[in-house]
């Protein structure tokens, strides 16, 4: 299971479902890629997927801002969704 850090972006994303995340700093989710992680979260918290697919993702400390959906995960992966920062 991937270890997913619970942060304000994730809390905001799942708030549309009317459900609450587990208490604590992280949660474990069965997933072998970022897209399967988002799909699993979407099943638990309907409506959260759109916010998560546009976010950057840190996997084991490496940040992916594009094409992160196909990045593989394993049971030791630590994942953090990060808000995209727009520059100008």
Long-range contacts (C-beta under 8 A, 24 or more apart in sequence): 1-28, 1-29, 1-30, 1-31, 1-75, 2-28, 2-29, 2-30, 2-31, 2-37, 2-73, 2-74, 2-75, 2-77, 2-78, 2-79, 3-27, 3-28, 3-76, 3-77, 3-78, 3-79, 4-28, 4-29, 4-37, 4-79, 4-80, 4-81, 5-78, 5-79, 5-80, 7-80, 7-81, 9-51, 9-55, 9-81, 9-82, 9-83, 10-48, 10-52, 10-81, 12-51, 13-45, 13-48, 13-51, 13-52, 13-55, 13-81, 14-41, 14-44, 14-45, 14-48, 16-45, 16-46, 16-47, 16-48, 16-51, 17-44, 17-45, 17-46, 17-47, 17-48, 19-44, 19-45, 21-45, 26-78, 31-73, 32-72, 32-73, 32-74, 33-69, 33-70, 33-71, 33-72, 33-73, 34-59, 34-64, 34-68, 34-69, 34-70, 34-71, 34-73, 34-79, 35-69, 35-70, 36-73, 37-73, 37-79, 38-69, 52-81, 54-84, 55-81, 55-82, 55-83, 55-84, 56-81, 56-82, 56-83, 56-84, 57-81, 57-82, 58-82
